[in-house]
Amino acid sequence: MGSSAADRSPRTEIDVLLSEYPFPDFLGPIRARAEEFEKAHPEYRVTIRGCYYEELPAQVSAEALAGKPPTIASYYSGASQQAMDTVTQDGRPLFAPIAGLIGDRSEILGEPVILDDLIDACRDFYTIGGQVAAVPLTLSTMLLYSNKPMLRAAGIDAIPSTWDDLTAACAALSRLDGGPEHAVTWPVDGKLFQQAVAQQGGLFLDNENGRLARATTVDLTSPEVMAYVEWWRALAERGEYVYTGKFEDWLGNATTFAEGRVAFRVDSSFAINFMAADDTDTAVSLLPYNGAKAPAGNWIGGDALWVADGLDPVTRDGALAFIQYLNNPRNAAEWHKASGSTPATKGAVAVLESEGWFDAHPVHRVATEQLERTTREPGSSVPVFPGSHGIQTAIMAAMEDVLVRGADPLARFTRATAEAQKALDHYNATCLGDGPRDPEWLVVGT
């Protein structure tokens, strides 16, 4: 049997470099979607490569400077500024905003464009400089996990919905005979500050948190930051909050909860995937917020797909079509089931609702409900941080000093602001200046 013309023609290569996370066969479903896409579009070959998410910006930069950048790369949500600052051999930005590449098209190679279907929180988070810059591949946010038997024993009838509610619940647990050692835990991690400030609609950076233009100033002493720090410190001083003693200790956080040493923990929505299917003793709920203000927004986790600029039209449209295919309602719904990633499109949510998935797995609906809490105002989306690693480190060191060494919150976070400003200035000077860049710009601040 003779080969078709498509079989005989050279296939256009789409090189896709994706973030790897420490989950078994994490990219397996994406590779399956790539094979399906190739069958539907035999003129293309889609190569999926993986790279640990913290190392990916450095790998992409090295490949770009060597003249062999990927067609598509997925950057961790907190590394969006690094994606925009990655350059080609001739110093041009490697990536172009995906909205500009798509233009006013409603489909590409027969694949419906999904930009208008993104849930509001995602669309707002990845709108930078007035355009949607990238399309989410994975998505997460912060939730509250509660030990229901402990709450019942302490006479707590309702899951806390505000900071004051959680404070009262922690006090009730502290009075419980034979109760947990402490009441609540979460890591000392910059992501939690982003979440708390976004919930209050506050800003860390100028230029609307770095979304109108590159941020040049940072403030870690805003009323929203200090309200969170003071509330957190009070819980710790009463012995109700426990710090594991290590920055970003998500494993320690989960272990403390699993061993019954606390009744509450804050964790990523991805943690739902590690709960036993029949774990009826753990409640998953919306994250408590500062009851003095209506909830405004949330931290966005996960990563997004960025497309290289300057591609020939055939390669460009193949890359764009593949991204639409990955995110069509059916495929996005299946990706949620496989990975635990929160659905990034309204279409995927509708598919999961219509199938009864959320009715059968109600804990998976909670992250969607959390992300629907958005006013869509500037402070509702967390920052596009230049020099995120240095800023996050300044935040975490300051909070540890408050918790462990009794530092005055305002004085310590004033000093942290100066440290964070120095990191931001250094990052901007490195990326905007001539000559070799300080490799520190590639460090991912989680």
URUR-V102284 format. One record per helix or strand of 3 or more residues. SS is the DSSP state (A for helix, B for strand). FROM is the first residue (numbers start at 0). TO is the last residue. If there is no record, write none. Layout:
((SS FROM TO) (SS FROM TO))
This chain:
((A 4 7) (B 11 19) (A 27 39) (B 43 51) (A 52 64) (B 71 75) (A 76 84) (A 97 101) (A 114 116) (A 119 124) (B 134 139) (B 141 146) (A 147 152) (A 162 173) (A 189 198) (A 205 209) (A 222 236) (A 249 257) (B 263 267) (A 268 273) (B 281 284) (B 300 307) (A 312 325) (A 328 338) (A 345 354) (A 356 359) (A 361 370) (A 377 379) (A 387 404) (A 408 431) (A 438 441))
